[in-house]
């Protein structure tokens, strides 16, 4: 299983570096991430395997960079061609599955999806 971990940082130089250093020191590989800033804060979404989730939580807590939310997500391989994302998103939409988070991963063409109905989303994209 994969988890999306949401961390809120101060919007200042070095915070993302510190987050990466803390995760690295804990032996946690970040499989993907997305980061956005606004209103003086940074919102970071990190993709980690479930077997490293607690290690990441503990390391971030010790560094006073607490986890706001950790939730199960699913990661789908996507063809590296025009329209591929649209096709996947359309299949989910046609099954009435709402995507509330999506970002890509490192090392290939894969998309992370979060939804309130993981079971339906997985079933739609598996078949």
Phi and psi in radians as a Rosetta constraint file:
Dihedral C 1 N 2 CA 2 C 2 CIRCULARHARMONIC -2.062 0.35
Dihedral N 2 CA 2 C 2 N 3 CIRCULARHARMONIC 2.606 0.35
Dihedral C 2 N 3 CA 3 C 3 CIRCULARHARMONIC -2.227 0.35
Dihedral N 3 CA 3 C 3 N 4 CIRCULARHARMONIC 2.446 0.35
Dihedral C 3 N 4 CA 4 C 4 CIRCULARHARMONIC -1.678 0.35
Dihedral N 4 CA 4 C 4 N 5 CIRCULARHARMONIC 2.171 0.35
Dihedral C 4 N 5 CA 5 C 5 CIRCULARHARMONIC -1.943 0.35
Dihedral N 5 CA 5 C 5 N 6 CIRCULARHARMONIC 2.174 0.35
Dihedral C 5 N 6 CA 6 C 6 CIRCULARHARMONIC -1.749 0.35
Dihedral N 6 CA 6 C 6 N 7 CIRCULARHARMONIC 2.233 0.35
Dihedral C 6 N 7 CA 7 C 7 CIRCULARHARMONIC -2.229 0.35
Dihedral N 7 CA 7 C 7 N 8 CIRCULARHARMONIC 2.380 0.35
Dihedral C 7 N 8 CA 8 C 8 CIRCULARHARMONIC -1.803 0.35
Dihedral N 8 CA 8 C 8 N 9 CIRCULARHARMONIC 2.224 0.35
Dihedral C 8 N 9 CA 9 C 9 CIRCULARHARMONIC -2.078 0.35
Dihedral N 9 CA 9 C 9 N 10 CIRCULARHARMONIC 2.830 0.35
Dihedral C 9 N 10 CA 10 C 10 CIRCULARHARMONIC -1.233 0.35
Dihedral N 10 CA 10 C 10 N 11 CIRCULARHARMONIC 2.546 0.35
Dihedral C 10 N 11 CA 11 C 11 CIRCULARHARMONIC -1.528 0.35
Dihedral N 11 CA 11 C 11 N 12 CIRCULARHARMONIC 1.425 0.35
Dihedral C 11 N 12 CA 12 C 12 CIRCULARHARMONIC -2.638 0.35
Dihedral N 12 CA 12 C 12 N 13 CIRCULARHARMONIC 2.759 0.35
Dihedral C 12 N 13 CA 13 C 13 CIRCULARHARMONIC -0.994 0.35
Dihedral N 13 CA 13 C 13 N 14 CIRCULARHARMONIC 2.380 0.35
Dihedral C 13 N 14 CA 14 C 14 CIRCULARHARMONIC 1.695 0.35
Dihedral N 14 CA 14 C 14 N 15 CIRCULARHARMONIC -0.251 0.35
Dihedral C 14 N 15 CA 15 C 15 CIRCULARHARMONIC -1.180 0.35
Dihedral N 15 CA 15 C 15 N 16 CIRCULARHARMONIC -0.745 0.35
Dihedral C 15 N 16 CA 16 C 16 CIRCULARHARMONIC -1.164 0.35
Dihedral N 16 CA 16 C 16 N 17 CIRCULARHARMONIC -0.657 0.35
Dihedral C 16 N 17 CA 17 C 17 CIRCULARHARMONIC -1.070 0.35
Dihedral N 17 CA 17 C 17 N 18 CIRCULARHARMONIC -0.775 0.35
Dihedral C 17 N 18 CA 18 C 18 CIRCULARHARMONIC -1.088 0.35
Dihedral N 18 CA 18 C 18 N 19 CIRCULARHARMONIC -0.728 0.35
Dihedral C 18 N 19 CA 19 C 19 CIRCULARHARMONIC -1.040 0.35
Dihedral N 19 CA 19 C 19 N 20 CIRCULARHARMONIC -0.818 0.35
Dihedral C 19 N 20 CA 20 C 20 CIRCULARHARMONIC -1.101 0.35
Dihedral N 20 CA 20 C 20 N 21 CIRCULARHARMONIC -0.670 0.35
Dihedral C 20 N 21 CA 21 C 21 CIRCULARHARMONIC -1.171 0.35
Dihedral N 21 CA 21 C 21 N 22 CIRCULARHARMONIC -0.733 0.35
Dihedral C 21 N 22 CA 22 C 22 CIRCULARHARMONIC -1.106 0.35
Dihedral N 22 CA 22 C 22 N 23 CIRCULARHARMONIC -0.792 0.35
Dihedral C 22 N 23 CA 23 C 23 CIRCULARHARMONIC -1.096 0.35
Dihedral N 23 CA 23 C 23 N 24 CIRCULARHARMONIC -0.777 0.35
Dihedral C 23 N 24 CA 24 C 24 CIRCULARHARMONIC -1.090 0.35
Dihedral N 24 CA 24 C 24 N 25 CIRCULARHARMONIC -0.746 0.35
Dihedral C 24 N 25 CA 25 C 25 CIRCULARHARMONIC -1.116 0.35
Dihedral N 25 CA 25 C 25 N 26 CIRCULARHARMONIC -0.480 0.35
Dihedral C 25 N 26 CA 26 C 26 CIRCULARHARMONIC -1.514 0.35
Dihedral N 26 CA 26 C 26 N 27 CIRCULARHARMONIC 0.010 0.35
Dihedral C 26 N 27 CA 27 C 27 CIRCULARHARMONIC 1.316 0.35
Dihedral N 27 CA 27 C 27 N 28 CIRCULARHARMONIC 0.412 0.35
Dihedral C 27 N 28 CA 28 C 28 CIRCULARHARMONIC -1.758 0.35
Dihedral N 28 CA 28 C 28 N 29 CIRCULARHARMONIC 2.099 0.35
Dihedral C 28 N 29 CA 29 C 29 CIRCULARHARMONIC -1.492 0.35
Dihedral N 29 CA 29 C 29 N 30 CIRCULARHARMONIC 2.289 0.35
Dihedral C 29 N 30 CA 30 C 30 CIRCULARHARMONIC -1.581 0.35
Dihedral N 30 CA 30 C 30 N 31 CIRCULARHARMONIC 2.023 0.35
Dihedral C 30 N 31 CA 31 C 31 CIRCULARHARMONIC -1.442 0.35
Dihedral N 31 CA 31 C 31 N 32 CIRCULARHARMONIC -0.256 0.35
Dihedral C 31 N 32 CA 32 C 32 CIRCULARHARMONIC -3.102 0.35
Dihedral N 32 CA 32 C 32 N 33 CIRCULARHARMONIC 2.834 0.35
Dihedral C 32 N 33 CA 33 C 33 CIRCULARHARMONIC -2.842 0.35
Dihedral N 33 CA 33 C 33 N 34 CIRCULARHARMONIC 2.792 0.35
Dihedral C 33 N 34 CA 34 C 34 CIRCULARHARMONIC -2.427 0.35
Dihedral N 34 CA 34 C 34 N 35 CIRCULARHARMONIC 2.472 0.35
Dihedral C 34 N 35 CA 35 C 35 CIRCULARHARMONIC -2.413 0.35
Dihedral N 35 CA 35 C 35 N 36 CIRCULARHARMONIC 2.452 0.35
Dihedral C 35 N 36 CA 36 C 36 CIRCULARHARMONIC -2.442 0.35
Dihedral N 36 CA 36 C 36 N 37 CIRCULARHARMONIC 2.621 0.35
Dihedral C 36 N 37 CA 37 C 37 CIRCULARHARMONIC -2.173 0.35
Dihedral N 37 CA 37 C 37 N 38 CIRCULARHARMONIC 2.722 0.35
Dihedral C 37 N 38 CA 38 C 38 CIRCULARHARMONIC 3.042 0.35
Dihedral N 38 CA 38 C 38 N 39 CIRCULARHARMONIC 2.516 0.35
Dihedral C 38 N 39 CA 39 C 39 CIRCULARHARMONIC 0.947 0.35
Dihedral N 39 CA 39 C 39 N 40 CIRCULARHARMONIC 0.656 0.35
Dihedral C 39 N 40 CA 40 C 40 CIRCULARHARMONIC 1.413 0.35
Dihedral N 40 CA 40 C 40 N 41 CIRCULARHARMONIC 0.167 0.35
Dihedral C 40 N 41 CA 41 C 41 CIRCULARHARMONIC -2.393 0.35
Dihedral N 41 CA 41 C 41 N 42 CIRCULARHARMONIC 2.782 0.35
Dihedral C 41 N 42 CA 42 C 42 CIRCULARHARMONIC -1.993 0.35
Dihedral N 42 CA 42 C 42 N 43 CIRCULARHARMONIC 2.375 0.35
Dihedral C 42 N 43 CA 43 C 43 CIRCULARHARMONIC -1.929 0.35
Dihedral N 43 CA 43 C 43 N 44 CIRCULARHARMONIC 2.112 0.35
Dihedral C 43 N 44 CA 44 C 44 CIRCULARHARMONIC -2.081 0.35
Dihedral N 44 CA 44 C 44 N 45 CIRCULARHARMONIC 2.286 0.35
Dihedral C 44 N 45 CA 45 C 45 CIRCULARHARMONIC -1.900 0.35
Dihedral N 45 CA 45 C 45 N 46 CIRCULARHARMONIC 2.193 0.35
Dihedral C 45 N 46 CA 46 C 46 CIRCULARHARMONIC -2.087 0.35
Dihedral N 46 CA 46 C 46 N 47 CIRCULARHARMONIC 2.364 0.35
Dihedral C 46 N 47 CA 47 C 47 CIRCULARHARMONIC -1.721 0.35
Dihedral N 47 CA 47 C 47 N 48 CIRCULARHARMONIC 2.153 0.35
Dihedral C 47 N 48 CA 48 C 48 CIRCULARHARMONIC -2.382 0.35
Dihedral N 48 CA 48 C 48 N 49 CIRCULARHARMONIC 2.708 0.35
Dihedral C 48 N 49 CA 49 C 49 CIRCULARHARMONIC -1.279 0.35
Dihedral N 49 CA 49 C 49 N 50 CIRCULARHARMONIC 2.652 0.35
Dihedral C 49 N 50 CA 50 C 50 CIRCULARHARMONIC -1.081 0.35
Dihedral N 50 CA 50 C 50 N 51 CIRCULARHARMONIC -0.488 0.35
Dihedral C 50 N 51 CA 51 C 51 CIRCULARHARMONIC -1.293 0.35
Dihedral N 51 CA 51 C 51 N 52 CIRCULARHARMONIC -0.137 0.35
Dihedral C 51 N 52 CA 52 C 52 CIRCULARHARMONIC -2.002 0.35
Dihedral N 52 CA 52 C 52 N 53 CIRCULARHARMONIC 0.016 0.35
Dihedral C 52 N 53 CA 53 C 53 CIRCULARHARMONIC -1.056 0.35
Dihedral N 53 CA 53 C 53 N 54 CIRCULARHARMONIC -0.856 0.35
Dihedral C 53 N 54 CA 54 C 54 CIRCULARHARMONIC -1.167 0.35
Dihedral N 54 CA 54 C 54 N 55 CIRCULARHARMONIC -0.646 0.35
Dihedral C 54 N 55 CA 55 C 55 CIRCULARHARMONIC -1.087 0.35
Dihedral N 55 CA 55 C 55 N 56 CIRCULARHARMONIC -0.710 0.35
Dihedral C 55 N 56 CA 56 C 56 CIRCULARHARMONIC -1.159 0.35
Dihedral N 56 CA 56 C 56 N 57 CIRCULARHARMONIC -0.803 0.35
Dihedral C 56 N 57 CA 57 C 57 CIRCULARHARMONIC -0.974 0.35
Dihedral N 57 CA 57 C 57 N 58 CIRCULARHARMONIC -0.857 0.35
Dihedral C 57 N 58 CA 58 C 58 CIRCULARHARMONIC -1.070 0.35
Dihedral N 58 CA 58 C 58 N 59 CIRCULARHARMONIC -0.792 0.35
Dihedral C 58 N 59 CA 59 C 59 CIRCULARHARMONIC -1.121 0.35
Dihedral N 59 CA 59 C 59 N 60 CIRCULARHARMONIC -0.745 0.35
Dihedral C 59 N 60 CA 60 C 60 CIRCULARHARMONIC -1.182 0.35
Dihedral N 60 CA 60 C 60 N 61 CIRCULARHARMONIC -0.681 0.35
Dihedral C 60 N 61 CA 61 C 61 CIRCULARHARMONIC -1.079 0.35
Dihedral N 61 CA 61 C 61 N 62 CIRCULARHARMONIC -0.768 0.35
Dihedral C 61 N 62 CA 62 C 62 CIRCULARHARMONIC -1.115 0.35
Dihedral N 62 CA 62 C 62 N 63 CIRCULARHARMONIC -0.505 0.35
Dihedral C 62 N 63 CA 63 C 63 CIRCULARHARMONIC -1.595 0.35
Dihedral N 63 CA 63 C 63 N 64 CIRCULARHARMONIC 0.170 0.35
Dihedral C 63 N 64 CA 64 C 64 CIRCULARHARMONIC 1.003 0.35
Dihedral N 64 CA 64 C 64 N 65 CIRCULARHARMONIC 0.664 0.35
Dihedral C 64 N 65 CA 65 C 65 CIRCULARHARMONIC -2.190 0.35
Dihedral N 65 CA 65 C 65 N 66 CIRCULARHARMONIC 1.162 0.35
Dihedral C 65 N 66 CA 66 C 66 CIRCULARHARMONIC -1.124 0.35
Dihedral N 66 CA 66 C 66 N 67 CIRCULARHARMONIC 2.685 0.35
Dihedral C 66 N 67 CA 67 C 67 CIRCULARHARMONIC -1.400 0.35
Dihedral N 67 CA 67 C 67 N 68 CIRCULARHARMONIC 2.225 0.35
Dihedral C 67 N 68 CA 68 C 68 CIRCULARHARMONIC -1.428 0.35
Dihedral N 68 CA 68 C 68 N 69 CIRCULARHARMONIC -0.718 0.35
Dihedral C 68 N 69 CA 69 C 69 CIRCULARHARMONIC -2.707 0.35
Dihedral N 69 CA 69 C 69 N 70 CIRCULARHARMONIC 2.530 0.35
Dihedral C 69 N 70 CA 70 C 70 CIRCULARHARMONIC -2.336 0.35
Dihedral N 70 CA 70 C 70 N 71 CIRCULARHARMONIC 2.176 0.35
Dihedral C 70 N 71 CA 71 C 71 CIRCULARHARMONIC -2.455 0.35
Dihedral N 71 CA 71 C 71 N 72 CIRCULARHARMONIC 2.605 0.35
Dihedral C 71 N 72 CA 72 C 72 CIRCULARHARMONIC -1.192 0.35
Dihedral N 72 CA 72 C 72 N 73 CIRCULARHARMONIC 2.399 0.35
Dihedral C 72 N 73 CA 73 C 73 CIRCULARHARMONIC -2.299 0.35
Dihedral N 73 CA 73 C 73 N 74 CIRCULARHARMONIC 3.025 0.35
Dihedral C 73 N 74 CA 74 C 74 CIRCULARHARMONIC -2.186 0.35
Dihedral N 74 CA 74 C 74 N 75 CIRCULARHARMONIC 2.587 0.35
Dihedral C 74 N 75 CA 75 C 75 CIRCULARHARMONIC -2.056 0.35
Dihedral N 75 CA 75 C 75 N 76 CIRCULARHARMONIC 2.257 0.35
Dihedral C 75 N 76 CA 76 C 76 CIRCULARHARMONIC -2.140 0.35
Dihedral N 76 CA 76 C 76 N 77 CIRCULARHARMONIC 2.338 0.35
Dihedral C 76 N 77 CA 77 C 77 CIRCULARHARMONIC -1.264 0.35
Dihedral N 77 CA 77 C 77 N 78 CIRCULARHARMONIC 2.429 0.35
Dihedral C 77 N 78 CA 78 C 78 CIRCULARHARMONIC -2.228 0.35
Dihedral N 78 CA 78 C 78 N 79 CIRCULARHARMONIC 2.423 0.35
Dihedral C 78 N 79 CA 79 C 79 CIRCULARHARMONIC -1.111 0.35
Dihedral N 79 CA 79 C 79 N 80 CIRCULARHARMONIC 2.469 0.35
Dihedral C 79 N 80 CA 80 C 80 CIRCULARHARMONIC -1.520 0.35
Dihedral N 80 CA 80 C 80 N 81 CIRCULARHARMONIC 1.267 0.35
Dihedral C 80 N 81 CA 81 C 81 CIRCULARHARMONIC -2.684 0.35
Dihedral N 81 CA 81 C 81 N 82 CIRCULARHARMONIC 2.728 0.35
Dihedral C 81 N 82 CA 82 C 82 CIRCULARHARMONIC -1.000 0.35
Dihedral N 82 CA 82 C 82 N 83 CIRCULARHARMONIC 2.354 0.35
Dihedral C 82 N 83 CA 83 C 83 CIRCULARHARMONIC 1.557 0.35
Dihedral N 83 CA 83 C 83 N 84 CIRCULARHARMONIC -0.134 0.35
Dihedral C 83 N 84 CA 84 C 84 CIRCULARHARMONIC -1.111 0.35
Dihedral N 84 CA 84 C 84 N 85 CIRCULARHARMONIC -0.780 0.35
Dihedral C 84 N 85 CA 85 C 85 CIRCULARHARMONIC -1.108 0.35
Dihedral N 85 CA 85 C 85 N 86 CIRCULARHARMONIC -0.748 0.35
Dihedral C 85 N 86 CA 86 C 86 CIRCULARHARMONIC -1.028 0.35
Dihedral N 86 CA 86 C 86 N 87 CIRCULARHARMONIC -0.688 0.35
Dihedral C 86 N 87 CA 87 C 87 CIRCULARHARMONIC -1.114 0.35
Dihedral N 87 CA 87 C 87 N 88 CIRCULARHARMONIC -0.807 0.35
Dihedral C 87 N 88 CA 88 C 88 CIRCULARHARMONIC -1.098 0.35
Dihedral N 88 CA 88 C 88 N 89 CIRCULARHARMONIC -0.817 0.35
Dihedral C 88 N 89 CA 89 C 89 CIRCULARHARMONIC -1.113 0.35
Dihedral N 89 CA 89 C 89 N 90 CIRCULARHARMONIC -0.649 0.35
Dihedral C 89 N 90 CA 90 C 90 CIRCULARHARMONIC -1.115 0.35
Dihedral N 90 CA 90 C 90 N 91 CIRCULARHARMONIC -0.743 0.35
Dihedral C 90 N 91 CA 91 C 91 CIRCULARHARMONIC -1.054 0.35
Dihedral N 91 CA 91 C 91 N 92 CIRCULARHARMONIC -0.717 0.35
Dihedral C 91 N 92 CA 92 C 92 CIRCULARHARMONIC -1.182 0.35
Dihedral N 92 CA 92 C 92 N 93 CIRCULARHARMONIC -0.766 0.35
Dihedral C 92 N 93 CA 93 C 93 CIRCULARHARMONIC -1.071 0.35
Dihedral N 93 CA 93 C 93 N 94 CIRCULARHARMONIC -0.744 0.35
Dihedral C 93 N 94 CA 94 C 94 CIRCULARHARMONIC -1.123 0.35
Dihedral N 94 CA 94 C 94 N 95 CIRCULARHARMONIC -0.411 0.35
Dihedral C 94 N 95 CA 95 C 95 CIRCULARHARMONIC -1.627 0.35
Dihedral N 95 CA 95 C 95 N 96 CIRCULARHARMONIC 0.176 0.35
Dihedral C 95 N 96 CA 96 C 96 CIRCULARHARMONIC 1.076 0.35
Dihedral N 96 CA 96 C 96 N 97 CIRCULARHARMONIC 0.597 0.35
Dihedral C 96 N 97 CA 97 C 97 CIRCULARHARMONIC -1.739 0.35
Dihedral N 97 CA 97 C 97 N 98 CIRCULARHARMONIC 2.107 0.35
Dihedral C 97 N 98 CA 98 C 98 CIRCULARHARMONIC -1.551 0.35
Dihedral N 98 CA 98 C 98 N 99 CIRCULARHARMONIC 2.215 0.35
Dihedral C 98 N 99 CA 99 C 99 CIRCULARHARMONIC -1.579 0.35
Dihedral N 99 CA 99 C 99 N 100 CIRCULARHARMONIC 2.113 0.35
Dihedral C 99 N 100 CA 100 C 100 CIRCULARHARMONIC -1.918 0.35
Dihedral N 100 CA 100 C 100 N 101 CIRCULARHARMONIC -0.005 0.35
Dihedral C 100 N 101 CA 101 C 101 CIRCULARHARMONIC -2.779 0.35
Dihedral N 101 CA 101 C 101 N 102 CIRCULARHARMONIC 2.388 0.35
Dihedral C 101 N 102 CA 102 C 102 CIRCULARHARMONIC -2.650 0.35
Dihedral N 102 CA 102 C 102 N 103 CIRCULARHARMONIC 2.391 0.35
Dihedral C 102 N 103 CA 103 C 103 CIRCULARHARMONIC -2.764 0.35
Dihedral N 103 CA 103 C 103 N 104 CIRCULARHARMONIC 2.906 0.35
Dihedral C 103 N 104 CA 104 C 104 CIRCULARHARMONIC -1.682 0.35
Dihedral N 104 CA 104 C 104 N 105 CIRCULARHARMONIC 2.895 0.35
Dihedral C 104 N 105 CA 105 C 105 CIRCULARHARMONIC -1.862 0.35
Dihedral N 105 CA 105 C 105 N 106 CIRCULARHARMONIC 3.071 0.35
Dihedral C 105 N 106 CA 106 C 106 CIRCULARHARMONIC -1.447 0.35
Dihedral N 106 CA 106 C 106 N 107 CIRCULARHARMONIC 2.717 0.35
Dihedral C 106 N 107 CA 107 C 107 CIRCULARHARMONIC 1.199 0.35
Dihedral N 107 CA 107 C 107 N 108 CIRCULARHARMONIC 0.704 0.35
Dihedral C 107 N 108 CA 108 C 108 CIRCULARHARMONIC 2.523 0.35
Dihedral N 108 CA 108 C 108 N 109 CIRCULARHARMONIC -3.125 0.35
Dihedral C 108 N 109 CA 109 C 109 CIRCULARHARMONIC -1.791 0.35
Dihedral N 109 CA 109 C 109 N 110 CIRCULARHARMONIC 1.612 0.35
Dihedral C 109 N 110 CA 110 C 110 CIRCULARHARMONIC -2.365 0.35
Dihedral N 110 CA 110 C 110 N 111 CIRCULARHARMONIC 2.568 0.35
Dihedral C 110 N 111 CA 111 C 111 CIRCULARHARMONIC -2.094 0.35
Dihedral N 111 CA 111 C 111 N 112 CIRCULARHARMONIC 2.371 0.35
Dihedral C 111 N 112 CA 112 C 112 CIRCULARHARMONIC -1.664 0.35
Dihedral N 112 CA 112 C 112 N 113 CIRCULARHARMONIC 2.258 0.35
Dihedral C 112 N 113 CA 113 C 113 CIRCULARHARMONIC -2.112 0.35
Dihedral N 113 CA 113 C 113 N 114 CIRCULARHARMONIC 2.447 0.35
Dihedral C 113 N 114 CA 114 C 114 CIRCULARHARMONIC -2.119 0.35
Dihedral N 114 CA 114 C 114 N 115 CIRCULARHARMONIC 2.446 0.35
Dihedral C 114 N 115 CA 115 C 115 CIRCULARHARMONIC -2.708 0.35
Dihedral N 115 CA 115 C 115 N 116 CIRCULARHARMONIC 2.837 0.35
Dihedral C 115 N 116 CA 116 C 116 CIRCULARHARMONIC -1.476 0.35
Dihedral N 116 CA 116 C 116 N 117 CIRCULARHARMONIC 0.064 0.35
Dihedral C 116 N 117 CA 117 C 117 CIRCULARHARMONIC -2.404 0.35
Dihedral N 117 CA 117 C 117 N 118 CIRCULARHARMONIC 1.210 0.35
Dihedral C 117 N 118 CA 118 C 118 CIRCULARHARMONIC -1.056 0.35
Dihedral N 118 CA 118 C 118 N 119 CIRCULARHARMONIC -0.674 0.35
Dihedral C 118 N 119 CA 119 C 119 CIRCULARHARMONIC -1.069 0.35
Dihedral N 119 CA 119 C 119 N 120 CIRCULARHARMONIC -0.829 0.35
Dihedral C 119 N 120 CA 120 C 120 CIRCULARHARMONIC -1.148 0.35
Dihedral N 120 CA 120 C 120 N 121 CIRCULARHARMONIC -0.723 0.35
Dihedral C 120 N 121 CA 121 C 121 CIRCULARHARMONIC -1.068 0.35
Dihedral N 121 CA 121 C 121 N 122 CIRCULARHARMONIC -0.796 0.35
Dihedral C 121 N 122 CA 122 C 122 CIRCULARHARMONIC -1.089 0.35
Dihedral N 122 CA 122 C 122 N 123 CIRCULARHARMONIC -0.739 0.35
Dihedral C 122 N 123 CA 123 C 123 CIRCULARHARMONIC -1.113 0.35
Dihedral N 123 CA 123 C 123 N 124 CIRCULARHARMONIC -0.732 0.35
Dihedral C 123 N 124 CA 124 C 124 CIRCULARHARMONIC -1.089 0.35
Dihedral N 124 CA 124 C 124 N 125 CIRCULARHARMONIC -0.792 0.35
Dihedral C 124 N 125 CA 125 C 125 CIRCULARHARMONIC -1.449 0.35
Dihedral N 125 CA 125 C 125 N 126 CIRCULARHARMONIC -0.265 0.35
Dihedral C 125 N 126 CA 126 C 126 CIRCULARHARMONIC -1.372 0.35
Dihedral N 126 CA 126 C 126 N 127 CIRCULARHARMONIC -0.482 0.35
